[in-house]
Amino acid sequence: MVALFWGTLHALVALFAALRLFPSMDRSFGGTWAFFLLGLSAGTFLALRSPRQAHSPTDPDPISPSFRKGIILRLSATWIAGYVGSGILTRSRGAPAIFLPWDYWIELSPAWTPIYLTAFPMVALPVLLLRRRRDLQELAWSFTFTIAISAAIFLAYPMEVPRPSLGAEHRFSSWALETVYRFDSTHNALPSLHAGLGLCCCLASFRIRKSVGLYFSALLAVFCISTIAVRQHVVLDLLAGFAVAGAARALAARWVNRQLRPPAAQFPA
């Protein structure tokens, strides 16, 4: 499972690089899908060949498979209720996004869509890679608080980024971006859950290994640029997402510390 997510992550990045380096390939659905599958196979192979952090029989804080599955199910339900639910409830109302001068530095480019879609494997990977129960609990509560705070803002003041017309020219990247527009709500732009959850992943990935944390940090930076390039977010959305994630991370650490705190010793009177 980890190898599949890792392969998907690299395949999307490789597909973006191909679309930028070889614009003519953007007109061929067969060529783009072939390149995606090639990147998927290569990324999965590298993940299977890479050394893994083994479970130690003396690990004082292990994670059982059932515990990890429970975390995944809880986070999935939270995301559906918070993100999808708020999008349905605010479908008929929404305020225009607040544009800053920086938003006009990045032009609309559907070729960034594969990078934008890396959110899904990126968010899932740390949940599958973390080895200590405490670290996984902190990440799970960070996700939960980030989604809950963001959903409350979505409901109180839904904002949307105007979506441009992609024209009638048939390209793979334009088709992919139109598909994102079709299924993604327009009234949950601020704060950006992509930025917020991505920051939670970066902070948690440093618990795995420093090199993994740096890798996810670089990927998050490029990923944030993609959200503007495909006109799903503006800079203010990203800044708000980082602020919400920072507060959620602090709340999660305090919550987990309280849960794991040993009971006070009872002394006889």
C-alpha positions as a printed NumPy array, in Angstrom:
array([[  0.   ,   0.   ,   0.   ],
       [  2.798,   2.414,   0.896],
       [  4.61 ,   1.549,  -2.33 ],
       [  1.458,   2.228,  -4.356],
       [  0.976,   5.678,  -2.815],
       [  4.671,   6.459,  -3.243],
       [  4.527,   5.387,  -6.875],
       [  1.423,   7.5  ,  -7.517],
       [  3.122,  10.525,  -5.985],
       [  6.143,  10.189,  -8.251],
       [  4.01 ,   9.4  , -11.284],
       [  2.057,  12.651, -10.926],
       [  5.261,  14.65 , -10.514],
       [  6.785,  12.906, -13.535],
       [  3.662,  13.575, -15.59 ],
       [  3.817,  17.276, -14.742],
       [  7.47 ,  17.418, -15.8  ],
       [  6.628,  15.709, -19.093],
       [  3.778,  18.124, -19.846],
       [  6.048,  21.09 , -19.202],
       [  9.017,  19.749, -21.177],
       [  7.037,  18.226, -24.051],
       [  3.954,  20.406, -24.712],
       [  3.057,  18.393, -27.808],
       [  2.434,  15.32 , -25.613],
       [ -0.375,  17.271, -23.937],
       [ -2.527,  16.651, -27.01 ],
       [ -2.255,  12.87 , -26.757],
       [ -4.314,  11.101, -24.104],
       [ -2.525,   7.831, -24.813],
       [  0.914,   9.367, -24.416],
       [  0.115,  11.12 , -21.157],
       [ -1.449,   8.037, -19.587],
       [  1.486,   5.903, -20.758],
       [  3.918,   8.327, -19.125],
       [  1.837,   8.307, -15.928],
       [  1.876,   4.497, -15.775],
       [  5.627,   4.484, -16.423],
       [  6.181,   6.886, -13.53 ],
       [  3.85 ,   4.835, -11.336],
       [  5.8  ,   1.665, -12.03 ],
       [  9.172,   3.34 , -11.43 ],
       [  8.038,   5.011,  -8.186],
       [  6.539,   1.785,  -6.861],
       [  9.698,  -0.145,  -7.719],
       [ 11.874,   2.393,  -5.886],
       [  9.592,   2.275,  -2.85 ],
       [  9.761,  -1.518,  -2.715],
       [ 13.556,  -1.459,  -3.028],
       [ 14.133,   1.291,  -0.433],
       [ 15.054,   0.296,   3.144],
       [ 12.187,   0.516,   5.59 ],
       [ 12.117,   1.363,   9.235],
       [ 11.616,  -2.032,  10.834],
       [  9.384,  -2.685,  13.788],
       [ 11.364,  -3.391,  16.931],
       [ 10.018,  -6.015,  19.327],
       [ 11.143,  -3.762,  22.159],
       [  9.414,  -0.652,  20.802],
       [  7.549,   0.868,  23.777],
       [  5.062,   2.668,  21.532],
       [  4.07 ,   0.329,  18.664],
       [  1.16 ,   0.771,  16.246],
       [ -1.078,  -2.212,  15.615],
       [ -2.658,  -2.665,  12.145],
       [ -6.146,  -2.302,  13.619],
       [ -5.191,   0.999,  15.267],
       [ -3.853,   2.398,  11.983],
       [ -6.963,   1.252,  10.091],
       [ -9.139,   2.954,  12.687],
       [ -7.22 ,   6.196,  12.242],
       [ -7.628,   6.011,   8.441],
       [-11.389,   5.402,   8.718],
       [-11.814,   8.24 ,  11.225],
       [ -9.885,  10.695,   9.074],
       [-11.828,   9.676,   5.96 ],
       [-15.137,  10.261,   7.734],
       [-13.906,  13.607,   9.093],
       [-12.829,  14.774,   5.642],
       [-16.129,  13.774,   4.055],
       [-18.167,  15.47 ,   6.789],
       [-16.044,  18.628,   6.932],
       [-15.003,  19.265,   3.348],
       [-17.696,  17.606,   1.262],
       [-20.46 ,  18.428,   3.737],
       [-19.595,  22.119,   3.929],
       [-19.41 ,  22.285,   0.147],
       [-22.953,  20.923,  -0.154],
       [-24.349,  23.259,   2.524],
       [-22.782,  26.369,   0.979],
       [-23.526,  25.539,  -2.64 ],
       [-26.024,  28.376,  -3.051],
       [-23.956,  31.131,  -1.468],
       [-20.402,  32.364,  -1.629],
       [-18.31 ,  35.521,  -1.554],
       [-15.57 ,  36.306,  -4.089],
       [-12.008,  35.598,  -3.031],
       [ -9.667,  38.399,  -2.012],
       [ -6.881,  38.7  ,  -4.563],
       [ -3.433,  39.994,  -3.634],
       [ -0.792,  41.298,  -6.064],
       [  1.171,  38.035,  -5.707],
       [ -1.723,  36.065,  -7.22 ],
       [ -1.102,  37.672, -10.615],
       [  2.546,  36.568, -10.699],
       [  1.489,  33.   , -11.543],
       [ -0.429,  32.545, -14.783],
       [ -3.195,  30.025, -15.329],
       [ -1.669,  26.739, -16.487],
       [ -3.686,  23.492, -16.65 ],
       [ -0.398,  21.575, -16.937],
       [ -0.038,  22.039, -13.162],
       [ -3.066,  19.773, -12.557],
       [ -0.991,  16.595, -11.931],
       [  0.963,  18.409,  -9.215],
       [ -2.281,  19.704,  -7.707],
       [ -3.565,  16.124,  -7.499],
       [ -0.525,  15.005,  -5.482],
       [ -2.472,  16.093,  -2.403],
       [ -4.092,  12.689,  -2.115],
       [ -0.978,  10.472,  -1.93 ],
       [  0.922,  13.186,  -0.043],
       [ -1.631,  13.342,   2.783],
       [ -1.928,   9.559,   2.992],
       [  1.774,   8.689,   3.069],
       [  2.722,   9.945,   6.578],
       [ -0.308,   8.138,   8.018],
       [  1.111,   4.906,   6.567],
       [  4.787,   5.581,   7.347],
       [  4.744,   6.765,  10.968],
       [  5.869,   4.065,  13.425],
       [  5.153,   5.539,  16.852],
       [  1.627,   5.633,  18.215],
       [  2.095,   9.09 ,  19.702],
       [  3.252,  10.554,  16.384],
       [  0.309,   9.035,  14.535],
       [ -2.138,  10.305,  17.145],
       [ -0.737,  13.834,  16.895],
       [ -1.011,  13.747,  13.097],
       [ -4.558,  12.382,  13.229],
       [ -5.713,  15.049,  15.685],
       [ -3.903,  17.716,  13.645],
       [ -5.919,  16.639,  10.617],
       [ -9.13 ,  16.531,  12.656],
       [ -8.705,  20.006,  14.16 ],
       [ -7.593,  21.482,  10.811],
       [-10.65 ,  20.115,   9.022],
       [-13.021,  21.103,  11.862],
       [-11.758,  24.699,  12.075],
       [-11.741,  25.057,   8.286],
       [-15.271,  23.646,   7.974],
       [-16.534,  26.16 ,  10.544],
       [-15.004,  28.987,   8.475],
       [-16.453,  27.549,   5.268],
       [-19.93 ,  27.568,   6.787],
       [-19.607,  31.011,   8.365],
       [-18.011,  32.808,   5.411],
       [-17.734,  30.714,   2.231],
       [-15.36 ,  32.191,  -0.334],
       [-14.781,  31.107,  -3.907],
       [-12.126,  31.69 ,  -6.528],
       [-13.607,  32.591,  -9.959],
       [-12.853,  29.764, -12.355],
       [-11.68 ,  30.791, -15.824],
       [-12.806,  29.332, -19.112],
       [-10.307,  26.802, -20.437],
       [-11.403,  27.161, -24.047],
       [-12.437,  24.541, -26.539],
       [ -8.969,  23.194, -27.334],
       [ -8.748,  19.501, -26.437],
       [ -5.741,  18.814, -24.274],
       [ -5.136,  16.254, -21.589],
       [ -4.297,  18.856, -18.945],
       [ -7.38 ,  20.951, -19.763],
       [ -9.602,  17.877, -19.526],
       [ -8.035,  16.963, -16.165],
       [ -8.565,  20.467, -14.78 ],
       [-12.157,  20.6  , -16.043],
       [-12.753,  17.311, -14.197],
       [-11.413,  18.861, -10.993],
       [-13.689,  21.878, -11.473],
       [-16.679,  19.621, -12.076],
       [-16.344,  17.594,  -8.865],
       [-14.751,  20.078,  -6.456],
       [-16.843,  22.648,  -4.598],
       [-16.171,  26.313,  -5.275],
       [-17.207,  27.682,  -1.863],
       [-14.504,  26.244,   0.396],
       [-11.435,  28.141,  -0.758],
       [-10.422,  29.945,   2.46 ],
       [ -8.64 ,  28.491,   4.342],
       [ -6.946,  26.087,   1.967],
       [ -7.183,  22.522,   3.259],
       [ -4.551,  21.552,   0.729],
       [ -2.071,  23.92 ,   2.392],
       [ -3.224,  23.118,   5.924],
       [ -3.173,  19.34 ,   5.648],
       [  0.037,  19.52 ,   3.64 ],
       [  1.747,  21.461,   6.426],
       [  0.559,  18.879,   8.97 ],
       [  2.117,  16.179,   6.78 ],
       [  5.429,  18.039,   6.539],
       [  5.68 ,  18.502,  10.301],
       [  4.855,  14.847,  10.901],
       [  7.248,  13.583,   8.214],
       [ 10.231,  14.977,  10.132],
       [  9.391,  12.37 ,  12.793],
       [ 10.062,   9.669,  10.178],
       [ 13.405,  10.979,   8.957],
       [ 14.878,  14.414,   8.353],
       [ 15.388,  13.725,   4.653],
       [ 11.733,  12.692,   4.327],
       [ 10.671,  15.921,   6.016],
       [ 12.776,  18.026,   3.668],
       [ 11.392,  16.139,   0.68 ],
       [  7.798,  16.778,   1.738],
       [  8.589,  20.437,   2.467],
       [  9.911,  20.969,  -1.052],
       [  6.922,  19.122,  -2.485],
       [  4.52 ,  21.263,  -0.441],
       [  6.095,  24.469,  -1.794],
       [  5.618,  23.34 ,  -5.394],
       [  2.19 ,  22.004,  -4.53 ],
       [  1.057,  25.392,  -3.174],
       [  2.166,  27.064,  -6.394],
       [  0.025,  24.576,  -8.311],
       [ -3.123,  25.527,  -6.378],
       [ -2.735,  29.084,  -7.68 ],
       [ -1.743,  28.01 , -11.193],
       [ -4.963,  25.992, -11.598],
       [ -7.021,  28.786,  -9.947],
       [ -8.274,  26.682,  -7.066],
       [ -6.841,  29.033,  -4.423],
       [ -5.271,  32.438,  -3.964],
       [ -2.324,  33.382,  -1.756],
       [ -4.576,  34.464,   1.125],
       [ -6.172,  31.001,   1.16 ],
       [ -2.772,  29.378,   1.556],
       [ -1.694,  31.719,   4.348],
       [ -4.952,  31.062,   6.187],
       [ -4.481,  27.315,   5.725],
       [ -0.991,  27.477,   7.241],
       [ -2.293,  29.49 ,  10.197],
       [ -5.126,  27.034,  10.849],
       [ -2.749,  24.071,  10.589],
       [ -0.287,  25.666,  13.022],
       [ -3.033,  26.22 ,  15.584],
       [ -4.39 ,  22.713,  14.993],
       [ -0.94 ,  21.201,  15.492],
       [ -0.544,  22.984,  18.834],
       [ -4.004,  21.841,  19.944],
       [ -3.25 ,  18.281,  18.853],
       [  0.013,  18.139,  20.813],
       [ -1.71 ,  19.411,  23.951],
       [ -4.63 ,  17.002,  23.48 ],
       [ -2.359,  13.967,  23.034],
       [ -0.235,  14.988,  26.021],
       [ -3.367,  15.128,  28.151],
       [ -4.525,  11.734,  26.899],
       [ -1.173,  10.054,  27.547],
       [ -0.478,  11.752,  30.865],
       [ -0.231,   9.104,  33.608],
       [ -2.804,   9.393,  36.394],
       [ -1.689,  11.214,  39.522],
       [ -0.328,   8.939,  42.196],
       [ -2.729,   8.267,  45.015],
       [ -1.236,   8.674,  48.48 ],
       [ -2.978,   7.417,  51.598],
       [ -4.301,  10.141,  53.877]])
